[in-house]
Every structure is written in C-alpha cells, then in structure tokens.
Amino acid sequence: MVLTLALLLVGLFAYAFLQTAAQSYRLREAERELIAEVQDLRDQRAELEGLADYLESDEYIEAFARQQFGLVKPGETVVEVDAPAGTVGDRVPGQRWWEALFDTAPAGGVATDVTPTDMDAASAGAPDDPDALSQDDLARD
C-alpha cells in the first residue's frame, strides 16, 4: 500500500514536471518569436524614419521638381531625347530580338528551334536561299 502510494506520488510529480517543462519550452519559443518580431519592427521603423527624412530633404524636393515639373536651375539647359516612334512593341511573341532588329523573321513570325545539324544541312543544300530549310530538315533531329 505504501509502495503504491509512493509510485503514485512519483508519477504525479513526473507528470507535473513534464507539463511544466513543456510549457516552459513553449513560452521560450514564443519569447524568441516576439523578440524577432520586435527587431523586425524596429528595423522597419528605422527604414521608414530614414525615408521620411529623405522625403523632407531639399535633395528630394529638387529631384521631384526636376522630374515632375521640368524645372532647372539658372544657367542649366534642358535636353530632351525622343526615341523614334514605332520601335517599341514591333516584336511578335516568340520572335528573337535579332529577328526583329534585322527584319529576318520566319514566315509565320514565330521563331522555331533549329539545331546546328539543321543549319549545316541547310547551308549545304542551298547557300544562297535563307529559307531553304524545309520541314523535313527540322523533323530530322
């Protein structure tokens, strides 16, 4: 009877100890997460304060006035560079940049994958005709 009571008390103390240890572990993990979150928020706050300082600076105000309103300082000359019209967006989806640049797109406007073997066969077959590569040559690889 005494031995059973002693084992019961030891089991109860062991259970209480394990519960306390598990709760302590969970609390330490939560504390680490909160410390990391606080550090992230401090970093974010420092970054935002730096941004606010920059937005209030004369440097930012000058850059904004130059960009948005085209203002210049006395003695400066404004130079505007215009790109030629119609050069943006002339490429067909799937077309390689050099095909658009040199106007050498295939018949369908979409580039096909050609292997070096196909290129050798095409150049041996008809050196003067760039369109000499047939569908049979492409299917051969």
TORGU-892131 format. One record per residue (C-alpha): residue number from 0; x, y, z; residue in three letters. Coordinates in Angstrom, 3 decimals, padded with zeros to 6 digits. Layout:
TORGU-892131
<pt><num>NUM</num><c1>X</c1><c2>Y</c2><c3>Z</c3><residuo>ALA</residuo></pt>
...
This chain:
TORGU-892131
<pt><num>0</num><c1>000.000</c1><c2>000.000</c2><c3>000.000</c3><residuo>MET</residuo></pt>
<pt><num>1</num><c1>002.774</c1><c2>002.439</c2><c3>000.886</c3><residuo>VAL</residuo></pt>
<pt><num>2</num><c1>004.717</c1><c2>001.415</c2><c3>-002.219</c3><residuo>LEU</residuo></pt>
<pt><num>3</num><c1>001.673</c1><c2>002.042</c2><c3>-004.430</c3><residuo>THR</residuo></pt>
<pt><num>4</num><c1>001.136</c1><c2>005.437</c2><c3>-002.845</c3><residuo>LEU</residuo></pt>
<pt><num>5</num><c1>004.834</c1><c2>006.300</c2><c3>-003.322</c3><residuo>ALA</residuo></pt>
<pt><num>6</num><c1>004.702</c1><c2>005.250</c2><c3>-007.012</c3><residuo>LEU</residuo></pt>
<pt><num>7</num><c1>001.549</c1><c2>007.267</c2><c3>-007.495</c3><residuo>LEU</residuo></pt>
<pt><num>8</num><c1>003.175</c1><c2>010.373</c2><c3>-005.983</c3><residuo>LEU</residuo></pt>
<pt><num>9</num><c1>006.340</c1><c2>009.900</c2><c3>-008.096</c3><residuo>VAL</residuo></pt>
<pt><num>10</num><c1>004.159</c1><c2>009.549</c2><c3>-011.216</c3><residuo>GLY</residuo></pt>
<pt><num>11</num><c1>002.246</c1><c2>012.688</c2><c3>-010.283</c3><residuo>LEU</residuo></pt>
<pt><num>12</num><c1>005.457</c1><c2>014.660</c2><c3>-009.724</c3><residuo>PHE</residuo></pt>
<pt><num>13</num><c1>006.906</c1><c2>013.370</c2><c3>-013.020</c3><residuo>ALA</residuo></pt>
<pt><num>14</num><c1>003.731</c1><c2>014.379</c2><c3>-014.880</c3><residuo>TYR</residuo></pt>
<pt><num>15</num><c1>003.768</c1><c2>017.849</c2><c3>-013.276</c3><residuo>ALA</residuo></pt>
<pt><num>16</num><c1>007.466</c1><c2>018.218</c2><c3>-014.107</c3><residuo>PHE</residuo></pt>
<pt><num>17</num><c1>006.916</c1><c2>017.263</c2><c3>-017.764</c3><residuo>LEU</residuo></pt>
<pt><num>18</num><c1>003.945</c1><c2>019.622</c2><c3>-018.072</c3><residuo>GLN</residuo></pt>
<pt><num>19</num><c1>005.985</c1><c2>022.477</c2><c3>-016.580</c3><residuo>THR</residuo></pt>
<pt><num>20</num><c1>008.943</c1><c2>021.723</c2><c3>-018.857</c3><residuo>ALA</residuo></pt>
<pt><num>21</num><c1>006.708</c1><c2>021.635</c2><c3>-021.956</c3><residuo>ALA</residuo></pt>
<pt><num>22</num><c1>005.020</c1><c2>024.890</c2><c3>-021.006</c3><residuo>GLN</residuo></pt>
<pt><num>23</num><c1>008.405</c1><c2>026.488</c2><c3>-020.327</c3><residuo>SER</residuo></pt>
<pt><num>24</num><c1>009.635</c1><c2>025.377</c2><c3>-023.756</c3><residuo>TYR</residuo></pt>
<pt><num>25</num><c1>006.552</c1><c2>026.820</c2><c3>-025.475</c3><residuo>ARG</residuo></pt>
<pt><num>26</num><c1>006.978</c1><c2>030.110</c2><c3>-023.622</c3><residuo>LEU</residuo></pt>
<pt><num>27</num><c1>010.664</c1><c2>030.352</c2><c3>-024.603</c3><residuo>ARG</residuo></pt>
<pt><num>28</num><c1>009.750</c1><c2>029.740</c2><c3>-028.264</c3><residuo>GLU</residuo></pt>
<pt><num>29</num><c1>007.034</c1><c2>032.389</c2><c3>-028.115</c3><residuo>ALA</residuo></pt>
<pt><num>30</num><c1>009.510</c1><c2>034.796</c2><c3>-026.485</c3><residuo>GLU</residuo></pt>
<pt><num>31</num><c1>012.065</c1><c2>034.188</c2><c3>-029.287</c3><residuo>ARG</residuo></pt>
<pt><num>32</num><c1>009.411</c1><c2>034.815</c2><c3>-031.931</c3><residuo>GLU</residuo></pt>
<pt><num>33</num><c1>008.294</c1><c2>038.020</c2><c3>-030.239</c3><residuo>LEU</residuo></pt>
<pt><num>34</num><c1>011.880</c1><c2>039.263</c2><c3>-029.891</c3><residuo>ILE</residuo></pt>
<pt><num>35</num><c1>012.453</c1><c2>038.603</c2><c3>-033.610</c3><residuo>ALA</residuo></pt>
<pt><num>36</num><c1>009.216</c1><c2>040.391</c2><c3>-034.494</c3><residuo>GLU</residuo></pt>
<pt><num>37</num><c1>010.154</c1><c2>043.380</c2><c3>-032.324</c3><residuo>VAL</residuo></pt>
<pt><num>38</num><c1>013.558</c1><c2>043.562</c2><c3>-034.050</c3><residuo>GLN</residuo></pt>
<pt><num>39</num><c1>011.907</c1><c2>043.422</c2><c3>-037.484</c3><residuo>ASP</residuo></pt>
<pt><num>40</num><c1>009.524</c1><c2>046.204</c2><c3>-036.486</c3><residuo>LEU</residuo></pt>
<pt><num>41</num><c1>012.418</c1><c2>048.308</c2><c3>-035.180</c3><residuo>ARG</residuo></pt>
<pt><num>42</num><c1>014.278</c1><c2>047.831</c2><c3>-038.454</c3><residuo>ASP</residuo></pt>
<pt><num>43</num><c1>011.148</c1><c2>048.747</c2><c3>-040.408</c3><residuo>GLN</residuo></pt>
<pt><num>44</num><c1>010.631</c1><c2>051.839</c2><c3>-038.253</c3><residuo>ARG</residuo></pt>
<pt><num>45</num><c1>014.241</c1><c2>052.949</c2><c3>-038.769</c3><residuo>ALA</residuo></pt>
<pt><num>46</num><c1>013.849</c1><c2>052.488</c2><c3>-042.519</c3><residuo>GLU</residuo></pt>
<pt><num>47</num><c1>010.616</c1><c2>054.474</c2><c3>-042.560</c3><residuo>LEU</residuo></pt>
<pt><num>48</num><c1>012.137</c1><c2>057.253</c2><c3>-040.469</c3><residuo>GLU</residuo></pt>
<pt><num>49</num><c1>015.049</c1><c2>057.412</c2><c3>-042.907</c3><residuo>GLY</residuo></pt>
<pt><num>50</num><c1>012.618</c1><c2>057.590</c2><c3>-045.814</c3><residuo>LEU</residuo></pt>
<pt><num>51</num><c1>010.637</c1><c2>060.350</c2><c3>-044.082</c3><residuo>ALA</residuo></pt>
<pt><num>52</num><c1>013.847</c1><c2>062.314</c2><c3>-043.516</c3><residuo>ASP</residuo></pt>
<pt><num>53</num><c1>014.774</c1><c2>061.920</c2><c3>-047.192</c3><residuo>TYR</residuo></pt>
<pt><num>54</num><c1>011.308</c1><c2>062.979</c2><c3>-048.366</c3><residuo>LEU</residuo></pt>
<pt><num>55</num><c1>011.617</c1><c2>066.159</c2><c3>-046.294</c3><residuo>GLU</residuo></pt>
<pt><num>56</num><c1>015.127</c1><c2>066.937</c2><c3>-047.579</c3><residuo>SER</residuo></pt>
<pt><num>57</num><c1>015.996</c1><c2>069.602</c2><c3>-050.135</c3><residuo>ASP</residuo></pt>
<pt><num>58</num><c1>017.614</c1><c2>066.931</c2><c3>-052.299</c3><residuo>GLU</residuo></pt>
<pt><num>59</num><c1>014.306</c1><c2>065.087</c2><c3>-052.753</c3><residuo>TYR</residuo></pt>
<pt><num>60</num><c1>012.321</c1><c2>068.273</c2><c3>-053.314</c3><residuo>ILE</residuo></pt>
<pt><num>61</num><c1>014.783</c1><c2>069.357</c2><c3>-056.010</c3><residuo>GLU</residuo></pt>
<pt><num>62</num><c1>014.716</c1><c2>065.953</c2><c3>-057.735</c3><residuo>ALA</residuo></pt>
<pt><num>63</num><c1>010.904</c1><c2>065.884</c2><c3>-057.612</c3><residuo>PHE</residuo></pt>
<pt><num>64</num><c1>010.654</c1><c2>069.392</c2><c3>-059.085</c3><residuo>ALA</residuo></pt>
<pt><num>65</num><c1>013.066</c1><c2>068.464</c2><c3>-061.880</c3><residuo>ARG</residuo></pt>
<pt><num>66</num><c1>011.296</c1><c2>065.209</c2><c3>-062.721</c3><residuo>GLN</residuo></pt>
<pt><num>67</num><c1>007.643</c1><c2>066.206</c2><c3>-062.384</c3><residuo>GLN</residuo></pt>
<pt><num>68</num><c1>007.710</c1><c2>069.846</c2><c3>-063.411</c3><residuo>PHE</residuo></pt>
<pt><num>69</num><c1>010.821</c1><c2>070.035</c2><c3>-065.605</c3><residuo>GLY</residuo></pt>
<pt><num>70</num><c1>012.327</c1><c2>072.816</c2><c3>-063.510</c3><residuo>LEU</residuo></pt>
<pt><num>71</num><c1>016.007</c1><c2>073.706</c2><c3>-063.926</c3><residuo>VAL</residuo></pt>
<pt><num>72</num><c1>018.490</c1><c2>075.833</c2><c3>-062.031</c3><residuo>LYS</residuo></pt>
<pt><num>73</num><c1>019.568</c1><c2>079.162</c2><c3>-063.506</c3><residuo>PRO</residuo></pt>
<pt><num>74</num><c1>022.251</c1><c2>078.577</c2><c3>-066.139</c3><residuo>GLY</residuo></pt>
<pt><num>75</num><c1>021.252</c1><c2>074.954</c2><c3>-066.857</c3><residuo>GLU</residuo></pt>
<pt><num>76</num><c1>019.934</c1><c2>073.810</c2><c3>-070.226</c3><residuo>THR</residuo></pt>
<pt><num>77</num><c1>017.168</c1><c2>071.258</c2><c3>-070.624</c3><residuo>VAL</residuo></pt>
<pt><num>78</num><c1>017.885</c1><c2>068.464</c2><c3>-073.107</c3><residuo>VAL</residuo></pt>
<pt><num>79</num><c1>015.074</c1><c2>066.124</c2><c3>-074.149</c3><residuo>GLU</residuo></pt>
<pt><num>80</num><c1>015.781</c1><c2>062.922</c2><c3>-076.049</c3><residuo>VAL</residuo></pt>
<pt><num>81</num><c1>012.912</c1><c2>061.448</c2><c3>-078.039</c3><residuo>ASP</residuo></pt>
<pt><num>82</num><c1>013.019</c1><c2>057.857</c2><c3>-079.267</c3><residuo>ALA</residuo></pt>
<pt><num>83</num><c1>011.878</c1><c2>057.126</c2><c3>-082.799</c3><residuo>PRO</residuo></pt>
<pt><num>84</num><c1>008.190</c1><c2>056.285</c2><c3>-082.978</c3><residuo>ALA</residuo></pt>
<pt><num>85</num><c1>007.070</c1><c2>052.737</c2><c3>-083.611</c3><residuo>GLY</residuo></pt>
<pt><num>86</num><c1>010.150</c1><c2>050.864</c2><c3>-082.389</c3><residuo>THR</residuo></pt>
<pt><num>87</num><c1>008.606</c1><c2>049.591</c2><c3>-079.189</c3><residuo>VAL</residuo></pt>
<pt><num>88</num><c1>006.249</c1><c2>046.643</c2><c3>-079.455</c3><residuo>GLY</residuo></pt>
<pt><num>89</num><c1>007.074</c1><c2>045.663</c2><c3>-083.051</c3><residuo>ASP</residuo></pt>
<pt><num>90</num><c1>008.131</c1><c2>042.171</c2><c3>-081.977</c3><residuo>ARG</residuo></pt>
<pt><num>91</num><c1>005.832</c1><c2>039.205</c2><c3>-082.363</c3><residuo>VAL</residuo></pt>
<pt><num>92</num><c1>005.583</c1><c2>036.906</c2><c3>-079.324</c3><residuo>PRO</residuo></pt>
<pt><num>93</num><c1>008.218</c1><c2>034.208</c2><c3>-079.685</c3><residuo>GLY</residuo></pt>
<pt><num>94</num><c1>010.335</c1><c2>036.246</c2><c3>-082.057</c3><residuo>GLN</residuo></pt>
<pt><num>95</num><c1>014.012</c1><c2>036.586</c2><c3>-081.215</c3><residuo>ARG</residuo></pt>
<pt><num>96</num><c1>015.390</c1><c2>040.097</c2><c3>-080.717</c3><residuo>TRP</residuo></pt>
<pt><num>97</num><c1>017.797</c1><c2>039.857</c2><c3>-083.654</c3><residuo>TRP</residuo></pt>
<pt><num>98</num><c1>014.995</c1><c2>038.806</c2><c3>-085.973</c3><residuo>GLU</residuo></pt>
<pt><num>99</num><c1>013.065</c1><c2>041.956</c2><c3>-085.094</c3><residuo>ALA</residuo></pt>
<pt><num>100</num><c1>016.188</c1><c2>044.081</c2><c3>-085.377</c3><residuo>LEU</residuo></pt>
<pt><num>101</num><c1>017.300</c1><c2>042.772</c2><c3>-088.769</c3><residuo>PHE</residuo></pt>
<pt><num>102</num><c1>013.798</c1><c2>042.023</c2><c3>-090.046</c3><residuo>ASP</residuo></pt>
<pt><num>103</num><c1>014.589</c1><c2>038.336</c2><c3>-090.658</c3><residuo>THR</residuo></pt>
<pt><num>104</num><c1>011.557</c1><c2>036.714</c2><c3>-089.026</c3><residuo>ALA</residuo></pt>
<pt><num>105</num><c1>010.388</c1><c2>033.329</c2><c3>-090.349</c3><residuo>PRO</residuo></pt>
<pt><num>106</num><c1>007.241</c1><c2>033.138</c2><c3>-092.477</c3><residuo>ALA</residuo></pt>
<pt><num>107</num><c1>004.870</c1><c2>032.615</c2><c3>-089.524</c3><residuo>GLY</residuo></pt>
<pt><num>108</num><c1>006.510</c1><c2>035.340</c2><c3>-087.459</c3><residuo>GLY</residuo></pt>
<pt><num>109</num><c1>007.402</c1><c2>032.879</c2><c3>-084.709</c3><residuo>VAL</residuo></pt>
<pt><num>110</num><c1>010.917</c1><c2>031.537</c2><c3>-084.355</c3><residuo>ALA</residuo></pt>
<pt><num>111</num><c1>011.451</c1><c2>027.789</c2><c3>-084.487</c3><residuo>THR</residuo></pt>
<pt><num>112</num><c1>014.235</c1><c2>025.921</c2><c3>-082.745</c3><residuo>ASP</residuo></pt>
<pt><num>113</num><c1>016.906</c1><c2>024.897</c2><c3>-085.214</c3><residuo>VAL</residuo></pt>
<pt><num>114</num><c1>019.822</c1><c2>022.637</c2><c3>-084.283</c3><residuo>THR</residuo></pt>
<pt><num>115</num><c1>023.375</c1><c2>023.100</c2><c3>-085.600</c3><residuo>PRO</residuo></pt>
<pt><num>116</num><c1>022.901</c1><c2>019.927</c2><c3>-087.683</c3><residuo>THR</residuo></pt>
<pt><num>117</num><c1>019.912</c1><c2>021.504</c2><c3>-089.402</c3><residuo>ASP</residuo></pt>
<pt><num>118</num><c1>021.918</c1><c2>024.646</c2><c3>-090.066</c3><residuo>MET</residuo></pt>
<pt><num>119</num><c1>024.713</c1><c2>022.617</c2><c3>-091.692</c3><residuo>ASP</residuo></pt>
<pt><num>120</num><c1>022.211</c1><c2>020.756</c2><c3>-093.857</c3><residuo>ALA</residuo></pt>
<pt><num>121</num><c1>020.525</c1><c2>023.983</c2><c3>-094.905</c3><residuo>ALA</residuo></pt>
<pt><num>122</num><c1>023.771</c1><c2>025.732</c2><c3>-095.782</c3><residuo>SER</residuo></pt>
<pt><num>123</num><c1>024.992</c1><c2>022.714</c2><c3>-097.801</c3><residuo>ALA</residuo></pt>
<pt><num>124</num><c1>021.693</c1><c2>022.402</c2><c3>-099.686</c3><residuo>GLY</residuo></pt>
<pt><num>125</num><c1>021.163</c1><c2>025.983</c2><c3>-100.853</c3><residuo>ALA</residuo></pt>
<pt><num>126</num><c1>023.715</c1><c2>028.562</c2><c3>-099.710</c3><residuo>PRO</residuo></pt>
<pt><num>127</num><c1>022.003</c1><c2>031.485</c2><c3>-101.431</c3><residuo>ASP</residuo></pt>
<pt><num>128</num><c1>018.467</c1><c2>030.814</c2><c3>-100.138</c3><residuo>ASP</residuo></pt>
<pt><num>129</num><c1>018.000</c1><c2>031.512</c2><c3>-096.388</c3><residuo>PRO</residuo></pt>
<pt><num>130</num><c1>014.528</c1><c2>029.879</c2><c3>-096.494</c3><residuo>ASP</residuo></pt>
<pt><num>131</num><c1>015.914</c1><c2>026.589</c2><c3>-097.893</c3><residuo>ALA</residuo></pt>
<pt><num>132</num><c1>015.425</c1><c2>024.814</c2><c3>-094.549</c3><residuo>LEU</residuo></pt>
<pt><num>133</num><c1>012.393</c1><c2>022.589</c2><c3>-095.052</c3><residuo>SER</residuo></pt>
<pt><num>134</num><c1>010.076</c1><c2>020.910</c2><c3>-092.565</c3><residuo>GLN</residuo></pt>
<pt><num>135</num><c1>011.805</c1><c2>017.577</c2><c3>-093.337</c3><residuo>ASP</residuo></pt>
<pt><num>136</num><c1>015.128</c1><c2>019.068</c2><c3>-092.221</c3><residuo>ASP</residuo></pt>
<pt><num>137</num><c1>013.572</c1><c2>020.275</c2><c3>-088.973</c3><residuo>LEU</residuo></pt>
<pt><num>138</num><c1>011.900</c1><c2>016.950</c2><c3>-088.216</c3><residuo>ALA</residuo></pt>
<pt><num>139</num><c1>015.109</c1><c2>015.019</c2><c3>-088.844</c3><residuo>ARG</residuo></pt>
<pt><num>140</num><c1>016.767</c1><c2>015.733</c2><c3>-085.472</c3><residuo>ASP</residuo></pt>
